[in-house]
């Protein structure tokens, strides 16, 4: 049984009283507040007009809105209800020749509108006043950059949500026409050029950037102007970062702290959707390492191009299970719903892979499974070789034997003139698929790129955790520079490169400008509201085993060629014979069985450019 809403019943009774008093007051006003015969007619008319007004008020949802948050939309509903009431009463007056004067009807409905709208906004103002009285010193004095529709919703939601500590003190906007204007009682007090002064004047403790429609250049310019203020900055993500989300669904929950992606200055990646549909549609796609950072993002993006089936292959069941559940939720929104299957196993297990390849007609392989942590692999080089080298050889061999159409290896810029075991194993993986490409109908290709933001083991989550804990933030060397990409950007380009692959290519992604890790740490500290070296110290720890000061994208004898995509280049390796690779792998495999063997020295026989910076005898 539906509960009676006594609050709305009370409001309806008040509205009924307003109809009566509006007619009565209008009649008295027209006769200088003297009693007259027309008053009796007004009272009689009220009795039979009352059901009409109640019906109109209900139809226009005057008892559905939450009046604590009354806005223009609610006011418009009240206005339309009164106008329709006026029109219908006039029609009834004319049809039944009632003795109600037109000027009485006009005035009474004006009064009725003012009463109806007045009581509702007084109710809202009462709540705002209570909200202001309840403010205490624990609330965060907040400045909002942007005085558009997003800020309108932001201030409305913040003021209505007592659980949120932010209190918006003022607004800033670079549109001069908005200066002095008010949004929900909050004034636009200046432009972003005046930020430093305004932060000091209004004792601001936090800034929220709320311009989702800003271009990438505008967004980064605003963040740049906030860097030297040493107060916390939060952002409502701009639309160009919300490609896979509902951009129009505003919520305070979308507001987040500044991330490195906001500082990168990278253009939005454009991909050939039709080309990717042709590449992936109705195909069985196998993603090794499908539960990892890169592998899971590959699955997220592949699912949009109508594959027949995605096989998520990983040795860690928890990660694979999570991405499977995520994809199963997401495909409910798609017209074409691919089959999503998780298979547990290792790329080192040839018998497990044969079992899978025999069961499914796999069309495309994205090989993302690998050990990637540089310092850890320096300590355990044999494990890196088993997984990264022999795992790649095994799955590449089966791709050839089972006539897979395309094989795409996820490589790394660390494969170029490698100084660590991880990079050397990636270079060996590139050489292995090059050798198979020389004998196979399968098109083998590799894609090289640098550091991926947000991936497991990435430096950025470490910095954020260290900042949250009060420091120090650890940087290996003052001069270390790295290339960065977002996971979604890197994977989009990997898919595009896969579509371009005709066999034998190493695709190299445009990583943009490299960034000094020290500057990255300083910027993240500032945008978290702290001053580097004063509030949070930065500790230089020294280069780790296998680290370089800078990464390279090409070796000396490699020449890049352009593709149709401005951010994707490719090079072709000199053909390596499979027999040569297999002989070397046999020698390497024997070395793995020995106790006191210098693994870097063995690897350097096949990779002359490998320069191990921390040679150790008998590394296991």
NUMIKOL-829776 format. One record per residue (C-alpha): x negated, y negated, z negated; residue in one letter. Coordinates in nm, 4 decimals, decimal comma, m for minus. Each point is the difference from the previous one (the first is absolute). Layout:
BEGIN
- X; Y; Z; residuo
- X; Y; Z; A
...
END
This chain:
BEGIN
- X; Y; Z; residuo
- 0,0000; 0,0000; 0,0000; X
- m0,1402; m0,3366; 0,1054; X
- m0,0766; m0,2365; m0,2877; X
- 0,1801; m0,3337; m0,0064; X
- m0,2393; m0,2898; 0,0537; X
- 0,1211; m0,2377; m0,2731; X
- m0,2517; m0,2654; 0,1037; X
- 0,1459; m0,0231; 0,3522; X
- 0,3567; 0,0143; m0,1391; X
- m0,0829; m0,3000; m0,2184; X
- m0,1459; m0,1908; 0,2976; X
- 0,3142; 0,0806; 0,2032; X
- 0,2237; m0,1358; m0,2797; X
- m0,2099; m0,3179; m0,0091; X
- 0,0331; m0,0337; 0,3804; X
- 0,3805; 0,0370; m0,0274; X
- m0,0011; m0,2794; m0,2548; X
- m0,2110; m0,2116; 0,2368; X
- 0,2575; 0,0408; 0,2796; X
- 0,2746; m0,1236; m0,2332; X
- m0,2007; m0,2907; m0,1410; X
- m0,1298; m0,1028; 0,3444; X
- 0,3572; m0,0455; 0,1288; X
- 0,1149; m0,1657; m0,3223; X
- m0,2984; m0,2349; m0,0238; X
- 0,0268; m0,0981; 0,3697; X
- 0,3691; m0,0802; m0,0469; X
- m0,0676; m0,2150; m0,3073; X
- m0,2926; m0,1711; 0,1722; X
- 0,2161; m0,0986; 0,2984; X
- 0,2574; m0,1522; m0,2372; X
- m0,2403; m0,1817; m0,2314; X
- 0,0439; 0,2680; m0,2686; X
- 0,3733; m0,0725; m0,0406; X
- 0,2578; 0,2750; m0,0384; X
- 0,2205; 0,0389; 0,3117; X
- 0,2462; 0,2400; 0,1644; X
- m0,2614; 0,1586; 0,2315; X
- m0,1759; 0,1611; m0,2970; X
- 0,2857; 0,2492; m0,0417; X
- m0,0323; 0,0941; 0,3712; X
- m0,3751; 0,0477; m0,0445; X
- 0,0529; 0,2342; m0,2979; X
- 0,2609; 0,2045; 0,1898; X
- m0,2278; 0,0228; 0,3058; X
- m0,2858; 0,1195; m0,2159; X
- 0,1974; 0,3064; m0,1163; X
- 0,0493; 0,1437; 0,3517; X
- m0,3307; m0,1269; 0,1429; X
- m0,1988; 0,1682; m0,2774; X
- m0,0084; 0,3561; 0,1526; X
- m0,1182; m0,1524; 0,3298; X
- m0,3001; m0,1655; m0,1652; X
- m0,0895; 0,3108; m0,2014; X
- 0,0030; 0,2050; 0,3232; X
- m0,2180; m0,2581; 0,1798; X
- m0,2505; m0,0144; m0,2882; X
- m0,0316; 0,3796; m0,0025; X
- m0,0377; 0,0198; 0,3802; X
- m0,2832; m0,2536; m0,0116; X
- m0,1784; 0,2028; m0,2724; X
- 0,0029; m0,2707; m0,2628; X
- m0,0086; 0,2731; m0,2664; X
- m0,2814; 0,2062; 0,1515; X
- m0,2897; m0,2484; m0,0068; X
- m0,2386; m0,0138; m0,2937; X
- 0,0446; m0,3646; m0,0952; X
- m0,3184; m0,0124; m0,2054; X
- m0,1699; m0,0147; 0,3434; X
- 0,2578; m0,2072; 0,1871; X
- m0,1310; m0,1391; 0,3282; X
- 0,1186; m0,1658; 0,3233; X
- 0,1640; 0,3243; 0,1141; X
- 0,2227; 0,0143; m0,3093; X
- 0,0849; m0,3709; 0,0342; X
- 0,0985; 0,0578; 0,3639; X
- 0,2358; 0,2815; m0,1036; X
- 0,1733; m0,2319; m0,2483; X
- 0,0256; m0,2732; 0,2648; X
- 0,1501; 0,2358; 0,2607; X
- 0,2479; 0,1411; m0,2539; X
- 0,1242; m0,3509; m0,0837; X
- 0,0204; m0,1017; 0,3697; X
- 0,1989; 0,3140; 0,0910; X
- 0,2262; m0,0637; m0,3006; X
- 0,0598; m0,3573; 0,1179; X
- 0,0841; 0,1144; 0,3559; X
- 0,2405; 0,2741; m0,1163; X
- 0,1797; m0,2258; m0,2506; X
- 0,0415; m0,2630; 0,2735; X
- 0,1460; 0,2602; 0,2352; X
- 0,2396; 0,1149; m0,2726; X
- 0,0965; m0,3638; m0,0767; X
- 0,0817; m0,0658; 0,3663; X
- 0,1776; 0,3347; 0,0533; X
- 0,2220; m0,0287; m0,3082; X
- 0,0284; m0,3807; m0,0011; X
- m0,1391; m0,0309; m0,3532; X
- m0,0111; m0,3397; m0,1640; X
- m0,3756; 0,0023; m0,0597; X
- m0,1753; m0,3089; 0,1326; X
- m0,3035; 0,0548; 0,2334; X
- m0,2137; m0,2411; m0,2024; X
- 0,0847; 0,2016; m0,3132; X
- m0,1188; 0,3212; 0,1677; X
- m0,3232; m0,1598; 0,1240; X
- m0,0879; m0,1498; m0,3388; X
- 0,1006; 0,3112; m0,1971; X
- m0,2221; 0,2249; 0,2120; X
- m0,2968; m0,2372; m0,0330; X
- 0,0462; 0,0098; m0,3777; X
- 0,0424; 0,3795; 0,0110; X
- m0,3296; 0,0429; 0,1897; X
- m0,1860; m0,2210; m0,2486; X
- 0,1424; 0,1932; m0,2954; X
- m0,0740; 0,3433; 0,1473; X
- m0,3539; m0,0835; 0,1077; X
- m0,0715; m0,2082; m0,3098; X
- 0,0742; 0,2710; m0,2542; X
- m0,2095; 0,2502; 0,1916; X
- m0,3061; m0,2231; 0,0284; X
- 0,0344; m0,1171; m0,3589; X
- m0,0217; 0,3697; m0,0928; X
- m0,3185; 0,0302; 0,2029; X
- m0,1482; m0,3213; m0,1396; X
- 0,0775; 0,1245; m0,3497; X
- m0,2110; 0,3106; 0,0659; X
- m0,2803; m0,2100; 0,1520; X
- 0,0074; m0,2288; m0,3054; X
- m0,0180; 0,2991; m0,2353; X
- m0,2827; 0,1389; 0,2122; X
- m0,1913; m0,3275; m0,0361; X
- 0,0600; m0,0108; m0,3750; X
- m0,1245; 0,3557; m0,0349; X
- m0,3317; m0,0785; 0,1695; X
- m0,2925; 0,0498; m0,2286; X
- m0,3729; m0,0397; 0,0111; X
- m0,0454; 0,3567; 0,1255; X
- 0,1492; m0,0816; 0,3390; X
- m0,2464; m0,0482; 0,2846; X
- 0,0020; m0,3476; 0,1525; X
- 0,0213; 0,0776; 0,3711; X
- m0,0471; m0,2034; 0,3170; X
- 0,1597; 0,1361; 0,3175; X
- m0,1558; m0,0796; 0,3385; X
- 0,2731; m0,0244; 0,2624; X
- 0,3399; m0,1677; m0,0248; X
- 0,1931; 0,2161; 0,2454; X
- 0,2699; 0,2633; m0,0254; X
- m0,2317; 0,2548; m0,1659; X
- m0,0801; m0,2455; m0,2810; X
- 0,3700; m0,0763; m0,0365; X
- 0,0653; 0,3693; m0,0670; X
- m0,3140; 0,0310; m0,2103; X
- 0,0915; m0,2812; m0,2407; X
- 0,3583; 0,1253; m0,0192; X
- m0,1141; 0,3505; m0,0917; X
- m0,2678; m0,1139; m0,2446; X
- 0,2413; m0,2283; m0,1844; X
- 0,2579; 0,2774; m0,0166; X
- m0,2340; 0,2732; m0,1185; X
- m0,0882; m0,0400; m0,3656; X
- m0,2444; 0,2909; 0,0189; X
- m0,2316; m0,1998; 0,2295; X
- m0,2352; m0,2321; m0,1860; X
- m0,0640; m0,2421; 0,2881; X
- 0,1601; m0,3429; m0,0251; X
- m0,0193; m0,2034; 0,3207; X
- m0,1095; m0,3541; m0,0881; X
- m0,0402; m0,1495; 0,3473; X
- m0,0201; 0,0685; 0,3726; X
- m0,2637; m0,0877; 0,2600; X
- 0,0587; m0,0198; 0,3749; X
- m0,1972; m0,1506; 0,2889; X
- 0,3208; m0,1213; 0,1682; X
- 0,0056; m0,3702; m0,0966; X
- 0,3783; m0,0141; 0,0534; X
- 0,0498; 0,2342; m0,2962; X
- m0,1904; m0,2148; m0,2518; X
- 0,2261; m0,1026; m0,2869; X
- 0,2697; 0,2522; 0,0933; X
- 0,1365; 0,2385; m0,2637; X
- 0,0624; 0,3758; 0,0148; X
- 0,2078; 0,1275; m0,2925; X
- m0,1226; m0,2911; m0,2075; X
- m0,3684; 0,0471; 0,0908; X
- m0,1653; m0,2908; 0,1814; X
- m0,2387; 0,0035; 0,2984; X
- m0,2846; m0,2070; m0,1469; X
- m0,2744; 0,0065; 0,2641; X
- m0,1977; 0,1833; 0,2677; X
- m0,2665; 0,2711; m0,0134; X
- m0,2695; m0,2689; 0,0368; X
- 0,1002; m0,1252; m0,3458; X
- m0,0044; 0,3427; m0,1659; X
- m0,2920; m0,0660; m0,2335; X
- 0,1592; m0,3218; m0,1306; X
- 0,3488; 0,1540; m0,0291; X
- m0,1288; 0,3050; m0,1870; X
- m0,1664; m0,2343; m0,2508; X
- 0,2968; m0,2400; m0,0251; X
- 0,2658; 0,2659; m0,0592; X
- m0,2221; 0,2345; m0,2062; X
- 0,0589; 0,2823; 0,2501; X
- m0,1034; 0,3512; m0,1063; X
- 0,0984; 0,1974; 0,3102; X
- 0,0659; m0,0626; 0,3706; X
- 0,2391; 0,1986; 0,2190; X
- m0,0404; m0,0372; 0,3771; X
- 0,3504; 0,0406; 0,1401; X
- m0,0160; m0,0637; 0,3756; X
- 0,0731; 0,3396; 0,1605; X
- 0,0435; m0,1613; 0,3417; X
- m0,3551; m0,1456; m0,0063; X
- m0,2386; 0,0999; 0,2752; X
- m0,3136; 0,1869; m0,0965; X
- m0,2126; m0,3152; 0,0391; X
- 0,2390; m0,2082; m0,2159; X
- 0,0179; 0,2706; m0,2659; X
- m0,3776; 0,0274; m0,0292; X
- m0,0442; m0,3790; m0,0030; X
- 0,2359; m0,0193; m0,2977; X
- m0,1897; 0,2732; m0,1854; X
- m0,3270; m0,1791; 0,0768; X
- 0,1347; m0,3149; m0,1644; X
- 0,0787; 0,2055; m0,3138; X
- m0,3432; 0,1628; m0,0348; X
- m0,1665; m0,2714; m0,2098; X
- 0,2894; m0,0505; m0,2443; X
- m0,0889; 0,2959; m0,2276; X
- 0,3626; 0,0830; m0,0715; X
- 0,1861; 0,3148; 0,0961; X
- 0,1507; 0,0003; 0,3496; X
- 0,2807; 0,2305; 0,1109; X
- 0,1590; 0,0286; 0,3422; X
- 0,3198; 0,1004; 0,1685; X
- m0,1488; 0,1951; 0,2939; X
- 0,0342; m0,1731; 0,3375; X
- 0,2180; 0,1734; 0,2581; X
- m0,3015; 0,1070; 0,2098; X
- m0,1032; 0,2254; m0,2932; X
- 0,3492; 0,1507; m0,0341; X
- 0,0174; 0,1768; 0,3370; X
- 0,1283; 0,3240; m0,1505; X
- 0,2306; m0,1623; m0,2559; X
- 0,3270; m0,1895; m0,0059; X
- m0,1296; m0,3559; 0,0375; X
- 0,3375; m0,1593; m0,0733; X
- 0,0569; 0,1828; m0,3286; X
- m0,1478; m0,2550; m0,2411; X
- m0,0775; 0,1147; m0,3513; X
- m0,2205; m0,1212; m0,2832; X
- m0,1323; 0,3567; m0,0044; X
- m0,1778; m0,0681; 0,3320; X
- m0,2113; m0,2722; m0,1618; X
- m0,3480; 0,1361; m0,0630; X
- m0,3502; m0,1086; m0,0894; X
- m0,2332; m0,1170; 0,2765; X
- m0,1678; 0,2892; 0,1776; X
- m0,3131; 0,0119; 0,2103; X
- 0,2142; 0,0458; 0,3124; X
- 0,1273; m0,3550; m0,0595; X
- m0,3564; m0,1330; 0,0230; X
- m0,1238; 0,2002; 0,2983; X
- 0,1291; m0,2229; 0,2773; X
- 0,0841; 0,2901; 0,2293; X
- 0,2521; m0,0343; 0,2782; X
- 0,3028; 0,2254; 0,0144; X
- m0,0733; 0,3161; 0,1990; X
- 0,2050; 0,0390; 0,3168; X
- 0,0323; 0,3532; 0,1348; X
- 0,1453; 0,1538; 0,3142; X
- 0,3110; 0,1656; m0,1427; X
- 0,1013; 0,1529; 0,3325; X
- m0,3479; 0,1460; 0,0442; X
- 0,0110; 0,1488; m0,3502; X
- 0,3456; 0,1442; 0,0644; X
- m0,1373; 0,1688; 0,3094; X
- m0,2962; 0,1290; m0,2059; X
- 0,1860; 0,1268; m0,3091; X
- 0,3661; 0,0501; 0,0881; X
- 0,1256; 0,3605; m0,0256; X
- m0,3486; 0,1274; m0,0912; X
- m0,1193; 0,2105; m0,2951; X
- m0,2512; m0,2191; m0,1866; X
- m0,2534; 0,1462; m0,2444; X
- m0,1559; m0,2413; m0,2527; X
- m0,2870; 0,1442; m0,2028; X
- m0,0485; m0,1794; m0,3299; X
- 0,3618; m0,1085; 0,0421; X
- 0,0401; m0,0774; m0,3701; X
- m0,2921; m0,2452; m0,0114; X
- 0,0022; m0,3753; 0,0554; X
- m0,0604; 0,0096; 0,3761; X
- 0,1811; 0,3284; 0,0603; X
- 0,3185; m0,1069; m0,1775; X
- 0,0102; m0,3312; 0,1894; X
- m0,0462; 0,1921; 0,3256; X
- 0,3081; 0,2038; m0,0919; X
- 0,2002; m0,3135; m0,0881; X
- m0,0695; m0,1581; 0,3369; X
- 0,0214; 0,3155; 0,2128; X
- 0,3493; 0,0764; m0,1298; X
- 0,1348; m0,3131; 0,1756; X
- m0,0992; 0,1329; 0,3432; X
- 0,2376; 0,2971; 0,0033; X
- m0,2365; 0,2963; m0,0406; X
- 0,1547; 0,3441; m0,0005; X
- m0,1874; 0,0987; m0,3156; X
- m0,2657; m0,1409; m0,2336; X
- m0,2192; 0,2520; m0,1822; X
- m0,1577; m0,1567; m0,3097; X
- m0,3055; 0,2149; m0,0731; X
- m0,1869; m0,0617; m0,3256; X
- m0,1701; 0,1952; m0,2761; X
- 0,1527; m0,2248; m0,2683; X
- 0,3682; 0,0858; m0,0343; X
- 0,1093; m0,2996; m0,2103; X
- m0,0954; m0,2676; 0,2546; X
- 0,1410; 0,2038; 0,2884; X
- 0,3260; 0,0566; m0,1882; X
- 0,0364; m0,3728; m0,0709; X
- m0,0426; m0,1079; 0,3633; X
- 0,2383; 0,2748; 0,1127; X
- 0,2713; m0,1291; m0,2356; X
- m0,0633; m0,3575; 0,1110; X
- 0,0331; 0,0947; 0,3674; X
- 0,3153; 0,2046; m0,0623; X
- 0,1577; m0,3100; m0,1566; X
- m0,1155; m0,2265; 0,2823; X
- 0,1162; 0,2184; 0,2900; X
- 0,3602; m0,0298; m0,1190; X
- m0,0051; m0,3466; 0,1603; X
- m0,1282; 0,1353; 0,3338; X
- 0,2053; 0,1172; 0,2958; X
- m0,2452; 0,2837; 0,0697; X
- m0,0874; 0,1984; m0,3129; X
- m0,3223; 0,2023; 0,0370; X
- m0,0761; 0,3075; m0,2061; X
- m0,2455; m0,0791; m0,2819; X
- m0,1984; 0,2940; m0,1374; X
- m0,2757; 0,0175; m0,2600; X
- m0,2575; 0,2777; 0,0324; X
- m0,2658; 0,0416; m0,2673; X
- m0,3511; 0,1061; 0,0947; X
- m0,3564; m0,1077; 0,0716; X
- m0,1574; m0,0827; 0,3355; X
- m0,2845; 0,2288; m0,1095; X
- 0,2375; 0,2980; m0,0074; X
- m0,0016; 0,1306; 0,3577; X
- 0,2424; 0,2865; m0,0715; X
- 0,2578; m0,2402; m0,1458; X
- m0,0328; m0,2281; 0,3023; X
- 0,0339; 0,2930; 0,2434; X
- 0,3189; 0,0993; m0,1818; X
- 0,1411; m0,3510; 0,0481; X
- m0,1140; m0,0452; 0,3609; X
- 0,1526; 0,3382; 0,0883; X
- 0,3322; m0,0965; m0,1537; X
- 0,0420; m0,3492; 0,1490; X
- m0,0601; m0,1386; 0,3491; X
- m0,2060; m0,2975; m0,1166; X
- m0,0332; m0,2785; 0,2591; X
- m0,2026; m0,2698; m0,1769; X
- m0,2437; 0,0160; m0,2917; X
- m0,1017; m0,2983; m0,2126; X
- m0,2956; 0,1206; m0,2055; X
- m0,0159; m0,2221; m0,3102; X
- m0,1079; 0,2605; m0,2576; X
- m0,3459; m0,0843; m0,1329; X
- m0,2053; m0,0800; m0,3074; X
- m0,0548; m0,3777; 0,0243; X
- m0,1471; m0,1182; m0,3322; X
- m0,3590; m0,1041; 0,0801; X
- m0,1751; 0,0242; m0,3431; X
- 0,1743; 0,3271; m0,0914; X
- m0,0996; 0,1613; 0,3277; X
- m0,3629; m0,1031; m0,0585; X
- 0,0058; 0,2151; m0,3125; X
- 0,1896; 0,2891; 0,1648; X
- m0,1157; m0,0020; 0,3636; X
- 0,0730; 0,3683; 0,0601; X
- 0,3685; m0,0522; m0,0791; X
- 0,0119; m0,2966; 0,2396; X
- m0,1524; 0,2145; 0,2744; X
- 0,2360; 0,2932; m0,0605; X
- 0,3104; m0,2163; 0,0114; X
- m0,0908; m0,2741; 0,2476; X
- m0,2209; 0,1926; 0,2442; X
- 0,1115; 0,3623; m0,0090; X
- 0,3613; m0,1014; m0,0607; X
- m0,0108; m0,2146; 0,3145; X
- m0,1698; 0,2769; 0,1991; X
- 0,2619; 0,2564; m0,1062; X
- 0,3039; m0,2105; 0,0806; X
- m0,1547; m0,1341; 0,3239; X
- m0,0741; 0,3576; 0,1145; X
- 0,3582; 0,1093; m0,0677; X
- 0,1330; m0,3061; 0,1844; X
- m0,1919; 0,1244; 0,3058; X
- 0,1083; 0,3622; m0,0415; X
- 0,3690; m0,0864; m0,0479; X
- 0,0021; m0,2572; 0,2824; X
- 0,0947; m0,3030; m0,2103; X
- 0,0528; m0,3057; 0,2245; X
- m0,1912; m0,2581; m0,2072; X
- m0,2320; 0,0022; m0,2981; X
- m0,0679; m0,3334; m0,1747; X
- m0,2758; m0,0121; m0,2622; X
- 0,0137; m0,2705; m0,2667; X
- m0,3643; m0,1118; m0,0157; X
- m0,1748; m0,2895; m0,1744; X
- m0,2349; m0,2892; 0,0666; X
- m0,2282; 0,1783; m0,2492; X
- m0,0710; 0,2517; 0,2800; X
- m0,2082; m0,2695; 0,1735; X
- m0,3680; 0,0267; m0,0995; X
- 0,1112; 0,1808; m0,3171; X
- m0,1818; m0,0537; m0,3285; X
- 0,2149; 0,2378; m0,2028; X
- 0,1262; 0,3569; 0,0183; X
- 0,3606; m0,1037; 0,0580; X
- m0,0944; m0,2107; 0,3035; X
- m0,2276; 0,2747; 0,1324; X
- 0,2795; 0,2589; m0,0226; X
- 0,2318; m0,2336; 0,1889; X
- m0,2636; m0,0420; 0,2718; X
- m0,0341; 0,3789; 0,0236; X
- 0,3795; 0,0240; 0,0288; X
- m0,0089; m0,2430; 0,2946; X
- m0,2656; 0,2138; 0,1671; X
- 0,2015; 0,3195; m0,0558; X
- 0,3124; m0,1307; 0,1723; X
- m0,2150; m0,1404; 0,2814; X
- m0,1379; 0,3492; 0,0569; X
- 0,3459; 0,1595; 0,0017; X
- 0,1269; m0,2657; 0,2392; X
- m0,2604; 0,1195; 0,2510; X
- 0,1494; 0,3520; 0,0199; X
- 0,3678; m0,0478; m0,0836; X
- 0,3266; m0,1096; 0,1589; X
- 0,0774; m0,1681; m0,3329; X
- m0,0721; m0,3743; m0,0033; X
- m0,2284; m0,0675; m0,2978; X
- m0,0589; m0,3552; m0,1267; X
- m0,1213; m0,1730; m0,3159; X
- 0,1000; m0,3332; m0,1530; X
- m0,2519; m0,2012; m0,2045; X
- 0,0977; m0,2689; m0,2461; X
- m0,1164; m0,1465; m0,3292; X
- 0,1379; m0,0432; m0,3501; X
- 0,3725; 0,0431; m0,0376; X
- 0,1765; m0,2115; m0,2607; X
- 0,2046; 0,1917; m0,2527; X
- m0,1495; 0,3368; 0,0911; X
- m0,1120; 0,2398; m0,2715; X
- m0,3368; m0,1197; m0,1293; X
- 0,0319; m0,3481; 0,1527; X
- m0,1822; m0,2831; m0,1765; X
- 0,3067; m0,2273; m0,0227; X
- 0,2084; 0,2119; m0,2434; X
- m0,3157; 0,0342; m0,2119; X
- m0,0466; m0,3792; m0,0096; X
- 0,3654; m0,0553; m0,0935; X
- m0,0231; 0,2547; m0,2797; X
- m0,3191; m0,1613; m0,1318; X
- 0,1618; m0,3465; 0,0104; X
- 0,3061; 0,1327; m0,1836; X
- m0,2274; 0,1443; m0,2698; X
- m0,1804; m0,3328; m0,0422; X
- m0,3143; 0,0865; 0,1957; X
- m0,2734; 0,0239; 0,0827; X
- 0,0546; 0,0492; 0,3728; X
- m0,2801; 0,2147; 0,1402; X
- m0,1653; m0,0750; 0,3358; X
- m0,2909; 0,2087; 0,1280; X
- m0,1962; m0,2834; 0,1673; X
- 0,0429; m0,3732; 0,0607; X
- m0,0520; 0,0387; 0,3749; X
- 0,2174; 0,3066; 0,0681; X
- 0,2492; m0,0620; 0,2809; X
- 0,2739; 0,2281; 0,1262; X
- 0,2651; 0,0129; 0,2705; X
- 0,3556; 0,0411; m0,1260; X
- 0,3289; 0,1074; 0,1544; X
- 0,3389; 0,0770; m0,1461; X
- 0,1089; 0,3630; 0,0119; X
- 0,3000; m0,0781; 0,2200; X
- m0,2137; m0,2013; 0,2439; X
- m0,2679; 0,2695; 0,0250; X
- 0,2531; 0,2791; 0,0525; X
- 0,1936; m0,1954; 0,2640; X
- m0,3224; m0,0387; 0,1962; X
- m0,0918; 0,3671; m0,0536; X
- 0,3333; 0,1027; 0,1541; X
- m0,0513; m0,2401; 0,2889; X
- m0,3522; 0,1326; 0,0566; X
- 0,1391; 0,3534; m0,0069; X
- 0,2427; m0,0934; 0,2765; X
- m0,2896; m0,1397; 0,2079; X
- m0,2248; 0,3039; m0,0546; X
- m0,0933; 0,1975; 0,3106; X
- m0,2798; 0,1960; m0,1655; X
- m0,3539; m0,0779; m0,1141; X
- 0,0602; m0,3530; m0,1313; X
- m0,1020; m0,1500; m0,3296; X
- 0,2412; m0,2855; m0,0596; X
- m0,1252; m0,2932; m0,2057; X
- 0,2507; m0,2317; m0,1647; X
- m0,0428; m0,3761; m0,0211; X
- m0,0488; m0,0488; m0,3729; X
- 0,0013; m0,3790; 0,0130; X
- m0,2504; m0,1994; m0,2039; X
- m0,1936; 0,1794; m0,2750; X
- 0,0523; m0,1251; m0,3548; X
- m0,2524; m0,0385; m0,2795; X
- 0,1038; 0,2284; m0,2851; X
- m0,1167; m0,2594; m0,2543; X
- 0,2244; m0,2676; 0,1556; X
- 0,2874; 0,2470; 0,0072; X
- m0,0423; 0,0620; m0,3731; X
- m0,0176; m0,3749; m0,0739; X
- 0,3154; m0,0732; 0,2017; X
- 0,1983; 0,2786; m0,1668; X
- m0,1052; m0,1276; m0,3435; X
- 0,1061; m0,3585; 0,0829; X
- 0,3349; 0,1031; 0,1462; X
- 0,0633; 0,2038; m0,3146; X
- m0,0210; m0,3225; m0,1997; X
- m0,3572; 0,0254; m0,1276; X
- m0,3312; m0,1728; 0,0628; X
- m0,2800; 0,2301; 0,1207; X
- m0,3002; 0,0214; m0,2354; X
- 0,1857; m0,2012; m0,2660; X
- 0,3169; 0,1999; m0,0718; X
- m0,1027; 0,3202; 0,1772; X
- m0,3608; 0,0858; 0,0676; X
- m0,1312; 0,1651; 0,3185; X
- m0,2667; 0,2614; m0,0637; X
- m0,2505; 0,0919; 0,2748; X
- m0,0665; 0,3733; m0,0457; X
- m0,2373; 0,0759; 0,2902; X
- 0,0560; 0,2001; 0,3162; X
- 0,1244; 0,3536; m0,0564; X
- m0,1578; 0,3043; 0,1685; X
- 0,0804; m0,0129; 0,3700; X
- 0,1298; m0,3598; m0,0006; X
- m0,0898; m0,2515; 0,2733; X
- 0,0008; m0,3771; m0,0280; X
- 0,2083; m0,0137; 0,3175; X
- 0,1784; 0,2457; 0,2277; X
- m0,0611; 0,0381; 0,3740; X
- 0,2535; 0,0825; 0,2681; X
- m0,2380; 0,1157; 0,2765; X
- m0,3305; 0,1810; 0,0397; X
- m0,2714; m0,1468; 0,2213; X
- 0,0808; 0,2181; 0,3022; X
- 0,3776; m0,0462; m0,0193; X
- 0,1829; m0,2458; 0,2256; X
- 0,3583; m0,1013; m0,0612; X
- 0,2630; m0,0172; 0,2713; X
- 0,3367; m0,1718; m0,0234; X
- 0,3386; 0,1719; m0,0072; X
- 0,3386; m0,1532; 0,0759; X
- 0,0232; m0,0948; m0,3685; X
- m0,2028; m0,3011; m0,1152; X
- m0,0882; 0,1655; m0,3333; X
- m0,1036; 0,3399; 0,1354; X
- m0,3284; 0,0720; 0,1794; X
- m0,1554; 0,3284; 0,0986; X
- m0,3323; 0,1575; 0,0840; X
- m0,0905; 0,3338; 0,1506; X
- m0,2671; 0,2146; m0,1594; X
- m0,2668; 0,1821; 0,1895; X
- 0,1303; 0,3550; 0,0443; X
- m0,1169; 0,2425; m0,2671; X
- 0,0168; 0,3698; 0,0862; X
- 0,2057; 0,2179; m0,2310; X
- m0,2724; 0,2679; m0,0128; X
- m0,2432; m0,2605; m0,1305; X
- 0,2457; m0,1119; m0,2703; X
- 0,0792; 0,3559; m0,1067; X
- m0,3702; 0,0908; m0,0261; X
- m0,0563; m0,3022; m0,2196; X
- 0,3056; 0,0760; m0,2167; X
- m0,1299; 0,3527; m0,0507; X
- m0,3322; m0,1397; m0,1198; X
- 0,1781; m0,2474; m0,2261; X
- 0,2220; 0,2756; m0,1377; X
- m0,3087; 0,2014; m0,0912; X
- m0,1460; m0,3053; m0,1767; X
- 0,3153; m0,0260; m0,2113; X
- m0,0682; 0,3450; m0,1442; X
- m0,3433; m0,1017; m0,1286; X
- m0,0634; m0,1431; m0,3446; X
- m0,2846; m0,2453; 0,0529; X
- 0,0604; m0,1555; 0,3380; X
- m0,0070; m0,3625; 0,1077; X
- 0,3414; m0,0358; 0,1644; X
- m0,0658; m0,3517; 0,1403; X
- m0,3147; 0,1283; 0,1696; X
- 0,1924; 0,2849; 0,1664; X
- 0,2715; m0,2376; 0,1210; X
- m0,2537; m0,2458; 0,1426; X
- m0,1114; 0,2629; 0,2551; X
- 0,3232; m0,0469; 0,1938; X
- 0,0636; m0,3630; m0,0973; X
- m0,3249; m0,1948; 0,0571; X
- 0,1715; m0,3247; m0,1057; X
- 0,0759; 0,1424; m0,3474; X
- m0,2042; m0,1965; m0,2544; X
- 0,0592; 0,1280; m0,3502; X
- m0,0890; m0,2798; m0,2413; X
- m0,0270; 0,2215; m0,3059; X
- m0,1853; 0,3130; 0,1125; X
- 0,0033; 0,2634; m0,2705; X
- m0,1457; 0,3443; 0,0062; X
- 0,2374; 0,2890; m0,0599; X
- 0,3273; m0,1957; 0,0047; X
- 0,2906; 0,2415; m0,0378; X
END
